[in-house]
């Protein structure tokens, strides 16, 4: 699916009850001529092989441009395959001949003449209409010292990205209709429609998206749009022949698109019983059928909102696979024992979602200037205090205890195994002795020589003398976060830092500003999670423009209120560069500045957890992939797994 650059906060809301069961009969598609050849007379018919995957919730929709929940993304892996898969922080073509590159020529950076009235991307990355006074980057310009201010009349040469995508030959929809480039064009048209609830960021920066022939699609960016992810600007094909007669707004709720979509993947929906199961049959038009894929004739998704029931069903073989949408975070210890006893196999992986401890550097009350007699003391204005808090947090104990040692403590907004991770960042391992030393230097004094009581301010900038170092710690009421707070409360106490934990419902915690606590920037410490479906480093999370406020309707991601022009500059230079540009190295500098300033402290990478019957193969969890079941066509068990 086309990768949109979108940010999501993890709410950890568990479903309280299952929906009412209503059976929806589905008429299987008529097989094409290639499907209907009967076996020779007298050939014994083998028993159909069946695979059962258990979900923790019912898919909320199967319309690819709907607001998909985790279960829906897993089910869609059976209906579609690709068009690209993400494997180990890289892209692999599935229904495309290759991933386009500038080096191979199917990606090109071409000069284009622009003049007044044209839509372009200005020097700050904004989409604007070219007019007098607009600052732009002429062709070949990446740095700030070569940008120009448009004079309102000249014809200026800028750069335009052009990318060519080529589909595999012979692709068919599961109903036997040819899958062509026009189906990707139709998908782009749907995504561009205001009634379709998807990000319009790349769409708005697209000049043209058109089919050159039945297998070839070309994308033109608007002048000045330098997209590091240019090779992903392909919209997954959607069936114009099946959906084209319906208005875009209706596709989010029509059965033909949201419950019974036609696809090109390994399986076809046969029957959906609401609240209970979705049954599939093998797609005989699957483009990898000659490789004996998928391995099973039938696939069933069972819905188990109750984790304990799902675990029991794995043991008694009702379930062959427990999908990550089953809430298994709290069952890792039991699954490890079941694996030892050969009752199950445990699969875990880090995710691209990171748990953070936000520091209230710039509360919203400071926006009109810091007022010592009215505002909360400026606990975090000195970066040394932020660094001291980091070394006083026993984050490794959190990973070892809460996450069974299966995750990692990050040192920036990138996982350590990400290709662009800076391996020379300042580290903050748990060291209370060092933390106490830093706090003494800042002016936080242990007045009573009792490390179990909070330190007090004596000469701390913008903090009244005698103020105790006791911080409100707000977060949602998820069980895992209770466990985290307990460990961090104990470790911070070793540095004379007191915590006052306050738990909120997810609705209240994530409420929009200015009244909401998190997005209203009204907190001392806040534990939250943030993730993204892009492999590009998200330094922009902490740029000044992302501070929630009136200008962005209080939805920015920089909830700490961190401001550093040097960081902003390094991040912006990196994000407007291609991997072959020297400026792309600014990703390294941005991480280094971040690690020194610590506007927010990364706690750990969240886990995704799955489990299978012990004789299962073909299933892995990739930390960089948003689709846990991307390889469902290769899943197998029993004799099929023997070498």
C-alpha positions as CSV (number, residue, x, y, z in Angstrom):
1,X,0.0,0.0,0.0
2,X,1.2,3.6,-0.6
3,X,3.1,4.7,2.4
4,X,1.7,7.9,3.8
5,X,3.8,9.9,6.2
6,X,1.5,10.0,9.1
7,X,2.0,9.9,12.9
8,X,-0.2,8.0,15.3
9,X,-0.3,7.9,19.1
10,X,-0.9,4.5,20.8
11,X,-4.0,4.5,22.9
12,X,-4.0,0.9,24.1
13,X,-7.8,0.6,24.3
14,X,-9.0,-2.9,24.6
15,X,-12.4,-3.9,23.2
16,X,-14.9,-4.6,25.9
17,X,-17.2,-6.9,24.1
18,X,-17.6,-8.7,20.7
19,X,-20.1,-7.5,18.1
20,X,-23.3,-9.3,17.4
21,X,-23.0,-12.3,15.2
22,X,-24.6,-11.8,11.8
23,X,-23.7,-14.2,8.9
24,X,-23.1,-12.6,5.5
25,X,-23.3,-15.1,2.7
26,X,-20.8,-14.6,-0.1
27,X,-21.0,-16.0,-3.6
28,X,-17.5,-17.1,-4.6
29,X,-16.2,-15.6,-7.9
30,X,-16.7,-17.5,-11.0
31,X,-13.4,-19.3,-11.8
32,X,-11.6,-18.2,-15.0
33,X,-10.8,-20.6,-17.7
34,X,-7.3,-21.2,-16.2
35,X,-9.0,-22.5,-13.0
36,X,-11.5,-24.9,-14.3
37,X,-9.4,-27.8,-15.7
38,X,-10.6,-30.9,-13.9
39,X,-8.1,-33.6,-12.6
40,X,-7.8,-36.8,-14.7
41,X,-10.5,-39.4,-14.0
42,X,-9.7,-41.6,-11.1
43,X,-7.3,-39.2,-9.4
44,X,-7.9,-39.2,-5.7
45,X,-8.9,-35.8,-4.3
46,X,-6.7,-34.8,-1.4
47,X,-8.3,-33.4,1.7
48,X,-8.2,-29.6,1.7
49,X,-5.5,-28.1,3.9
50,X,-6.7,-25.5,6.4
51,X,-5.0,-22.7,8.2
52,X,-6.6,-20.9,11.2
53,X,-5.4,-17.5,12.3
54,X,-6.9,-16.0,15.5
55,X,-7.4,-12.2,15.8
56,X,-7.8,-10.2,18.9
57,X,-10.5,-8.0,17.4
58,X,-12.7,-7.9,14.4
59,X,-11.5,-6.0,11.4
60,X,-13.3,-2.6,11.4
61,X,-13.2,-2.4,7.6
62,X,-11.4,-4.1,4.7
63,X,-11.5,-0.9,2.5
64,X,-7.7,-0.2,2.1
65,X,-8.3,3.5,2.5
66,X,-10.4,3.1,5.6
67,X,-9.1,3.8,9.1
68,X,-7.7,0.3,9.5
69,X,-7.3,-1.4,12.9
70,X,-4.6,-4.0,13.5
71,X,-6.8,-6.9,12.7
72,X,-7.8,-5.4,9.4
73,X,-4.2,-4.9,8.3
74,X,-3.6,-8.6,9.0
75,X,-6.6,-9.8,7.0
76,X,-5.8,-7.5,4.1
77,X,-2.5,-9.4,3.8
78,X,-4.5,-12.4,2.6
79,X,-6.4,-10.3,0.0
80,X,-3.5,-8.3,-1.4
81,X,0.2,-9.1,-1.7
82,X,2.4,-6.0,-1.7
83,X,2.6,-4.0,-3.9
84,X,5.8,-3.5,-1.9
85,X,6.9,-5.3,1.3
86,X,9.1,-3.7,3.9
87,X,11.9,-6.1,5.0
88,X,14.7,-5.1,7.4
89,X,14.3,-1.4,6.8
90,X,14.2,-1.8,3.0
91,X,11.6,-2.2,0.3
92,X,11.1,-5.3,-1.8
93,X,8.9,-5.3,-5.0
94,X,6.0,-7.8,-5.0
95,X,3.8,-7.0,-8.0
96,X,6.4,-4.5,-9.4
97,X,9.4,-5.5,-11.5
98,X,11.7,-3.5,-9.3
99,X,12.0,-0.6,-6.8
100,X,12.8,2.5,-8.9
101,X,16.2,4.2,-8.3
102,X,17.9,7.2,-9.6
103,X,21.0,5.1,-10.3
104,X,19.0,2.8,-12.7
105,X,17.2,5.7,-14.4
106,X,13.6,4.7,-13.5
107,X,13.9,7.6,-11.0
108,X,15.0,10.9,-12.5
109,X,15.7,14.4,-11.2
110,X,14.9,16.6,-14.2
111,X,15.1,20.4,-14.7
112,X,11.8,22.1,-15.3
113,X,11.1,25.8,-16.1
114,X,8.6,27.5,-13.7
115,X,7.1,30.9,-13.8
116,X,4.6,33.0,-11.9
117,X,1.4,31.2,-11.0
118,X,2.9,27.7,-11.0
119,X,2.6,25.5,-7.9
120,X,6.0,24.8,-6.5
121,X,7.6,23.8,-3.2
122,X,9.3,26.7,-1.6
123,X,12.6,26.7,0.3
124,X,10.8,25.7,3.6
125,X,9.1,22.7,2.0
126,X,5.6,24.3,1.7
127,X,3.4,24.0,-1.3
128,X,2.9,27.6,-2.7
129,X,1.9,29.4,-5.8
130,X,5.0,31.0,-7.3
131,X,4.9,34.8,-7.0
132,X,7.0,37.8,-6.1
133,X,9.0,37.3,-2.9
134,X,8.7,33.5,-2.7
135,X,12.0,31.8,-1.7
136,X,12.8,28.8,-3.8
137,X,15.7,26.5,-4.6
138,X,16.8,26.6,-8.2
139,X,17.9,23.5,-10.0
140,X,20.9,21.9,-8.2
141,X,20.4,23.8,-5.0
142,X,20.1,21.9,-1.7
143,X,21.9,24.3,0.8
144,X,20.5,27.6,2.2
145,X,23.3,29.7,0.6
146,X,22.0,29.1,-3.0
147,X,18.2,29.7,-2.6
148,X,16.8,32.7,-4.4
149,X,13.9,35.1,-3.9
150,X,11.6,35.1,-6.9
151,X,11.4,38.4,-8.7
152,X,7.9,37.8,-10.1
153,X,8.7,37.7,-13.8
154,X,11.7,35.5,-14.6
155,X,11.4,32.0,-15.9
156,X,13.4,29.9,-13.3
157,X,14.7,26.4,-13.6
158,X,13.8,24.1,-10.7
159,X,14.1,20.3,-10.1
160,X,11.3,17.8,-10.6
161,X,11.3,14.2,-9.5
162,X,10.0,11.7,-12.1
163,X,9.6,8.1,-11.2
164,X,8.5,5.1,-13.4
165,X,6.9,2.0,-12.0
166,X,6.4,-1.2,-14.0
167,X,3.9,-3.9,-13.0
168,X,4.6,-7.6,-13.5
169,X,3.0,-9.1,-16.6
170,X,-0.1,-11.3,-16.3
171,X,-1.4,-10.1,-13.0
172,X,-5.1,-10.9,-12.5
173,X,-7.7,-9.8,-10.0
174,X,-9.2,-12.8,-8.1
175,X,-12.3,-12.6,-10.3
176,X,-10.2,-13.2,-13.4
177,X,-10.1,-9.6,-14.7
178,X,-6.7,-8.2,-15.7
179,X,-4.9,-6.0,-13.2
180,X,-3.5,-3.0,-15.1
181,X,-1.8,0.3,-14.5
182,X,-5.2,2.0,-14.8
183,X,-6.2,0.3,-11.5
184,X,-3.3,2.2,-9.8
185,X,-4.5,5.4,-11.4
186,X,-8.0,4.7,-10.1
187,X,-6.5,4.2,-6.6
188,X,-4.8,7.6,-6.9
189,X,-8.1,9.2,-7.9
190,X,-9.8,7.7,-4.9
191,X,-7.0,8.8,-2.5
192,X,-7.1,12.3,-4.0
193,X,-10.9,12.6,-3.3
194,X,-11.8,14.7,-0.3
195,X,-14.2,12.0,0.8
196,X,-11.4,9.5,1.2
197,X,-9.9,9.6,4.7
198,X,-6.2,9.4,3.9
199,X,-3.3,11.8,4.1
200,X,-3.0,14.2,1.1
201,X,0.6,15.2,1.8
202,X,2.2,13.4,-1.2
203,X,-1.0,13.8,-3.3
204,X,-0.9,17.6,-2.9
205,X,2.8,17.5,-4.0
206,X,2.0,15.3,-7.1
207,X,1.9,17.1,-10.4
208,X,0.9,14.1,-12.5
209,X,0.2,10.4,-12.0
210,X,-0.7,8.6,-15.2
211,X,-0.4,5.3,-17.0
212,X,2.0,5.2,-20.0
213,X,0.7,1.7,-21.0
214,X,-1.1,-1.2,-19.3
215,X,2.0,-2.0,-17.2
216,X,3.7,1.3,-16.7
217,X,2.9,4.2,-14.4
218,X,4.7,7.5,-14.1
219,X,4.7,9.9,-11.2
220,X,5.8,13.5,-11.5
221,X,6.3,15.5,-8.3
222,X,5.7,19.2,-8.3
223,X,8.8,21.4,-8.9
224,X,11.0,21.5,-5.8
225,X,9.5,18.5,-4.1
226,X,12.6,16.5,-3.2
227,X,11.1,13.3,-1.6
228,X,13.6,10.8,-0.1
229,X,10.8,8.2,-0.4
230,X,10.2,8.9,-4.0
231,X,10.4,5.2,-4.9
232,X,7.3,4.5,-2.8
233,X,5.0,7.0,-4.6
234,X,3.0,4.2,-6.1
235,X,-0.6,3.8,-5.2
236,X,-1.8,0.2,-4.7
237,X,-4.1,-1.0,-7.4
238,X,-7.8,-1.0,-6.6
239,X,-10.4,-2.6,-8.9
240,X,-12.0,0.1,-11.1
241,X,-14.1,-2.6,-12.8
242,X,-15.7,-3.6,-9.5
243,X,-15.9,-0.2,-7.7
244,X,-15.8,2.4,-10.4
245,X,-19.6,2.9,-10.5
246,X,-19.8,3.9,-6.8
247,X,-19.1,7.4,-5.4
248,X,-15.8,7.6,-3.4
249,X,-17.7,8.5,-0.2
250,X,-19.7,5.3,-0.3
251,X,-16.7,2.9,-0.6
252,X,-16.0,3.3,3.1
253,X,-19.2,1.5,3.9
254,X,-20.3,-0.6,0.9
255,X,-19.9,-4.4,1.3
256,X,-18.2,-4.6,-2.1
257,X,-15.3,-2.6,-0.9
258,X,-15.3,-2.7,2.9
259,X,-16.3,-6.3,3.6
260,X,-15.9,-8.3,0.4
261,X,-13.1,-6.6,-1.6
262,X,-11.7,-8.3,-4.7
263,X,-7.9,-8.5,-4.5
264,X,-4.9,-10.1,-6.2
265,X,-3.4,-11.9,-3.2
266,X,-3.3,-15.5,-2.1
267,X,-6.9,-15.9,-0.8
268,X,-10.5,-14.9,-1.5
269,X,-13.2,-14.1,1.1
270,X,-15.8,-16.9,1.1
271,X,-17.9,-16.0,4.1
272,X,-17.9,-13.5,7.0
273,X,-19.8,-14.2,10.2
274,X,-19.7,-11.0,12.2
275,X,-18.1,-11.3,15.6
276,X,-16.9,-14.9,14.9
277,X,-14.9,-15.6,11.8
278,X,-14.0,-14.8,8.2
279,X,-13.5,-17.8,5.9
280,X,-11.3,-17.7,2.8
281,X,-10.6,-20.0,-0.1
282,X,-7.4,-20.2,-2.2
283,X,-7.2,-17.7,-5.1
284,X,-6.4,-19.8,-8.1
285,X,-5.6,-16.6,-10.1
286,X,-2.8,-15.7,-7.6
287,X,0.3,-14.7,-9.6
288,X,2.5,-17.0,-7.5
289,X,0.2,-20.1,-7.8
290,X,2.7,-21.9,-10.0
291,X,5.1,-21.9,-7.0
292,X,2.5,-23.9,-5.1
293,X,1.4,-20.8,-3.1
294,X,-0.5,-20.3,-0.9
295,X,0.2,-23.5,1.0
296,X,-3.4,-24.0,2.2
297,X,-6.7,-24.5,0.4
298,X,-8.7,-22.7,3.1
299,X,-7.9,-19.9,5.6
300,X,-10.1,-18.9,8.5
301,X,-9.7,-15.9,10.7
302,X,-11.3,-16.5,14.1
303,X,-12.0,-13.5,16.4
304,X,-11.0,-13.8,20.1
305,X,-11.3,-10.6,22.0
306,X,-10.4,-12.5,25.2
307,X,-6.7,-13.2,25.3
308,X,-7.0,-16.2,27.7
309,X,-9.5,-17.8,25.3
310,X,-7.1,-17.3,22.4
311,X,-4.3,-18.9,24.4
312,X,-6.4,-21.9,25.2
313,X,-7.4,-22.2,21.5
314,X,-3.7,-22.3,20.5
315,X,-3.1,-25.2,22.9
316,X,-6.0,-27.2,21.7
317,X,-5.2,-26.4,18.0
318,X,-8.3,-24.4,17.3
319,X,-5.8,-21.7,16.4
320,X,-2.7,-22.3,14.4
321,X,-1.5,-18.7,14.8
322,X,-2.2,-16.0,17.3
323,X,-2.0,-12.7,15.4
324,X,-0.3,-9.7,17.1
325,X,-3.8,-8.1,17.4
326,X,-4.3,-10.6,20.2
327,X,-3.1,-8.7,23.3
328,X,-0.1,-11.0,24.1
329,X,2.2,-8.4,25.8
330,X,1.3,-9.7,29.2
331,X,1.6,-13.3,28.2
332,X,5.2,-13.4,27.1
333,X,6.4,-15.3,30.2
334,X,3.7,-18.0,29.8
335,X,4.4,-18.3,26.1
336,X,8.1,-18.7,26.8
337,X,7.2,-21.6,29.1
338,X,4.8,-23.1,26.5
339,X,7.6,-22.9,24.0
340,X,9.9,-24.8,26.3
341,X,7.2,-27.4,26.8
342,X,6.7,-27.6,22.9
343,X,3.1,-26.4,23.2
344,X,3.7,-23.2,21.2
345,X,6.3,-21.1,19.4
346,X,6.7,-17.5,20.5
347,X,7.5,-14.8,18.0
348,X,8.5,-11.3,19.1
349,X,9.9,-8.2,17.4
350,X,10.5,-4.6,18.2
351,X,8.2,-2.2,16.4
352,X,8.6,1.3,14.9
353,X,6.5,2.6,17.8
354,X,8.6,4.1,20.7
355,X,7.6,4.8,24.3
356,X,8.7,8.2,25.4
357,X,9.0,10.3,28.5
358,X,8.1,13.8,27.5
359,X,9.7,16.7,29.5
360,X,7.6,19.8,29.9
361,X,10.3,22.2,28.7
362,X,7.9,24.9,27.5
363,X,4.4,24.6,29.0
364,X,1.7,26.5,27.1
365,X,1.6,29.0,30.0
366,X,5.1,30.1,29.1
367,X,4.0,31.1,25.5
368,X,3.4,34.7,26.6
369,X,6.7,34.9,28.5
370,X,7.7,33.1,31.7
371,X,6.1,34.7,34.8
372,X,7.9,33.5,38.0
373,X,5.1,34.4,40.3
374,X,2.4,32.7,38.2
375,X,3.9,29.9,36.2
376,X,5.1,26.5,37.2
377,X,8.9,26.5,38.1
378,X,11.1,26.0,35.1
379,X,12.3,22.5,36.1
380,X,13.7,21.6,32.6
381,X,15.1,24.8,31.1
382,X,18.7,23.6,31.9
383,X,19.6,20.6,29.7
384,X,21.8,19.3,32.5
385,X,18.7,18.6,34.5
386,X,17.2,16.7,31.6
387,X,20.5,14.7,31.3
388,X,20.4,14.0,35.0
389,X,16.9,12.6,34.8
390,X,18.0,10.4,31.8
391,X,20.8,8.8,33.8
392,X,18.5,8.4,36.8
393,X,16.0,6.4,34.8
394,X,16.6,2.6,35.0
395,X,15.2,2.1,31.5
396,X,17.1,-1.2,31.1
397,X,15.3,-2.6,34.1
398,X,12.0,-1.7,32.4
399,X,13.1,-3.6,29.3
400,X,14.3,-6.6,31.3
401,X,11.3,-6.7,33.6
402,X,8.3,-5.5,31.7
403,X,9.4,-6.6,28.2
404,X,11.4,-9.7,29.2
405,X,14.6,-8.3,27.8
406,X,13.1,-8.6,24.2
407,X,13.4,-4.9,23.3
408,X,16.0,-2.2,23.6
409,X,16.6,1.2,25.2
410,X,17.0,3.7,22.3
411,X,19.4,6.6,22.4
412,X,17.5,8.7,19.9
413,X,14.3,8.7,17.8
414,X,15.8,5.8,15.7
415,X,16.2,2.1,16.6
416,X,19.9,1.1,16.9
417,X,19.5,-1.3,13.9
418,X,18.1,1.4,11.6
419,X,20.5,2.0,8.7
420,X,20.6,5.8,9.4
421,X,21.2,5.4,13.2
422,X,24.1,7.5,14.5
423,X,26.3,5.0,16.4
424,X,28.3,7.7,18.2
425,X,25.5,9.3,20.3
426,X,25.9,10.5,23.8
427,X,24.6,7.6,26.0
428,X,22.6,7.8,29.3
429,X,22.9,4.4,31.0
430,X,21.5,4.2,34.5
431,X,24.0,5.8,36.9
432,X,22.5,7.4,40.0
433,X,26.0,8.5,41.2
434,X,26.5,10.5,38.0
435,X,22.9,11.8,38.2
436,X,23.3,13.1,41.7
437,X,26.5,14.9,40.7
438,X,24.8,16.7,37.8
439,X,21.9,17.7,39.9
440,X,24.3,19.2,42.5
441,X,26.0,21.2,39.8
442,X,22.7,22.6,38.6
443,X,21.7,23.6,42.1
444,X,19.4,20.8,43.2
445,X,20.7,20.2,46.8
446,X,20.2,17.3,49.2
447,X,19.5,19.6,52.1
448,X,19.0,16.8,54.7
449,X,21.6,14.4,53.5
450,X,18.8,11.8,53.1
451,X,18.8,10.4,49.5
452,X,15.3,9.1,50.1
453,X,13.8,12.6,50.3
454,X,13.5,15.0,47.3
455,X,16.2,17.5,46.6
456,X,15.5,21.2,46.9
457,X,16.4,24.1,44.7
458,X,19.2,26.4,45.7
459,X,20.3,28.7,42.9
460,X,18.5,26.9,40.1
461,X,17.6,29.3,37.3
462,X,13.8,30.2,37.3
463,X,13.1,27.9,40.3
464,X,12.4,29.5,43.7
465,X,14.8,28.5,46.4
466,X,13.5,25.6,48.6
467,X,11.3,24.2,45.8
468,X,11.3,20.4,46.1
469,X,12.3,18.3,43.1
470,X,8.9,16.6,42.9
471,X,7.4,16.1,39.5
472,X,3.9,15.2,38.3
473,X,4.1,12.2,36.0
474,X,1.1,11.8,33.8
475,X,0.2,8.9,31.5
476,X,-2.7,6.7,30.5
477,X,-4.0,3.9,32.8
478,X,-2.7,1.0,30.6
479,X,-1.4,-1.9,32.8
480,X,2.1,-1.8,31.2
481,X,2.5,1.9,32.0
482,X,1.7,1.2,35.7
483,X,4.6,-1.3,35.7
484,X,6.9,1.2,34.1
485,X,6.0,4.0,36.5
486,X,6.7,1.8,39.5
487,X,10.2,1.0,38.3
488,X,11.0,4.6,37.3
489,X,9.7,6.0,40.6
490,X,12.2,3.7,42.4
491,X,15.2,4.6,40.2
492,X,14.5,8.4,40.2
493,X,14.2,8.3,44.0
494,X,17.9,7.2,44.1
495,X,18.7,10.7,42.7
496,X,16.4,12.6,45.1
497,X,13.7,13.1,42.4
498,X,10.2,12.5,43.6
499,X,7.3,11.5,41.4
500,X,3.6,12.1,41.7
501,X,2.0,9.6,39.2
502,X,-1.4,10.5,37.8
503,X,-3.2,8.2,35.5
504,X,-5.9,9.2,33.0
505,X,-8.2,7.5,30.7
506,X,-6.9,7.4,27.1
507,X,-9.6,9.8,26.0
508,X,-8.6,12.4,28.6
509,X,-4.9,11.9,28.3
510,X,-4.9,12.4,24.5
511,X,-7.5,15.1,24.5
512,X,-6.8,17.9,22.1
513,X,-5.3,21.1,23.3
514,X,-5.4,23.7,24.7
515,X,-7.5,22.0,27.4
516,X,-5.9,18.5,27.0
517,X,-2.9,17.8,29.2
518,X,-0.6,16.2,26.7
519,X,-1.3,18.3,23.6
520,X,-2.1,21.3,25.7
521,X,1.5,21.2,27.0
522,X,0.4,21.2,30.6
523,X,2.6,18.7,32.4
524,X,5.9,18.1,34.1
525,X,6.6,14.5,32.8
526,X,4.3,12.6,30.4
527,X,4.7,9.0,29.2
528,X,3.3,8.5,25.7
529,X,4.0,6.5,22.6
530,X,4.5,7.6,19.0
531,X,5.1,5.7,15.8
532,X,5.2,6.2,12.1
533,X,4.8,4.1,8.9
534,X,7.8,5.6,7.2
535,X,11.4,4.4,7.3
536,X,12.7,8.0,7.0
537,X,14.0,9.3,10.4
538,X,11.4,11.5,12.0
539,X,13.5,14.3,13.4
540,X,10.5,16.6,12.5
541,X,8.7,15.3,15.6
542,X,10.9,17.7,17.6
543,X,11.1,20.7,15.4
544,X,9.7,24.1,16.5
545,X,6.9,24.0,13.9
546,X,5.6,20.8,15.6
547,X,5.0,22.5,19.0
548,X,1.2,22.1,19.6
549,X,-0.4,25.6,19.6
550,X,-3.1,27.7,18.0
551,X,-1.4,27.8,14.6
552,X,-1.5,24.0,14.1
553,X,-4.8,23.5,16.1
554,X,-2.9,21.9,19.0
555,X,-2.0,18.7,17.1
556,X,1.8,18.9,16.8
557,X,4.1,16.1,18.0
558,X,6.6,18.3,19.8
559,X,4.7,18.2,23.1
560,X,7.7,19.2,25.1
561,X,7.9,22.6,23.4
562,X,11.5,22.1,22.5
563,X,13.1,24.8,20.4
564,X,16.6,24.7,18.9
565,X,17.3,26.5,15.6
566,X,20.4,24.3,15.0
567,X,18.3,21.2,15.4
568,X,15.6,22.6,13.1
569,X,18.1,23.4,10.4
570,X,19.9,20.0,10.5
571,X,16.5,18.2,10.4
572,X,15.2,20.3,7.5
573,X,18.3,19.9,5.5
574,X,18.2,16.1,5.9
575,X,14.5,15.8,5.1
576,X,14.8,17.8,1.8
577,X,17.7,15.7,0.6
578,X,18.0,12.5,-1.3
579,X,20.2,9.7,0.0
580,X,22.8,10.5,-2.6
581,X,23.1,14.1,-1.5
582,X,25.8,15.3,0.9
583,X,23.1,17.0,2.9
584,X,21.5,13.7,3.8
585,X,24.3,13.3,6.4
586,X,22.5,15.9,8.4
587,X,20.4,13.1,9.8
588,X,23.5,12.2,11.8
589,X,23.9,15.7,13.1
590,X,20.2,16.0,14.0
591,X,20.5,12.9,16.1
592,X,23.6,14.1,17.9
593,X,21.9,17.4,18.8
594,X,18.8,15.6,20.0
595,X,20.9,13.2,22.2
596,X,22.6,16.2,23.9
597,X,19.5,18.3,24.4
598,X,17.0,15.5,25.3
599,X,13.7,17.3,24.7
600,X,12.1,13.9,25.3
601,X,13.7,10.7,26.7
602,X,13.2,7.5,24.7
603,X,12.2,4.7,27.1
604,X,11.9,1.6,24.9
605,X,10.7,0.3,21.6
606,X,7.3,-1.4,21.9
607,X,7.0,-5.1,21.1
608,X,4.7,-7.0,18.8
609,X,4.1,-10.5,19.9
610,X,2.6,-13.5,18.1
611,X,2.5,-17.2,18.7
612,X,2.0,-20.3,16.6
613,X,1.6,-24.1,17.1
614,X,5.1,-25.6,17.6
615,X,5.4,-27.2,14.2
616,X,4.8,-24.0,12.3
617,X,7.2,-22.4,9.7
618,X,7.3,-19.5,7.2
619,X,6.2,-16.8,9.8
620,X,8.6,-14.1,11.0
621,X,8.0,-10.7,12.6
622,X,9.9,-7.8,11.0
623,X,10.5,-4.7,13.1
624,X,10.2,-2.4,10.2
625,X,7.1,-3.8,8.6
626,X,3.6,-2.6,9.5
627,X,2.1,-5.9,8.3
628,X,2.7,-8.9,10.6
629,X,1.2,-11.4,8.1
630,X,2.8,-10.0,5.0
631,X,4.1,-13.5,4.1
632,X,0.9,-15.4,4.9
633,X,1.1,-17.2,1.5
634,X,4.3,-19.0,2.7
635,X,2.9,-20.1,6.1
636,X,3.0,-23.9,6.7
637,X,2.9,-26.5,9.4
638,X,3.5,-30.2,9.9
639,X,5.1,-32.2,7.1
640,X,5.4,-29.1,4.9
641,X,7.9,-27.7,7.4
642,X,10.3,-30.6,7.2
643,X,13.5,-29.8,5.3
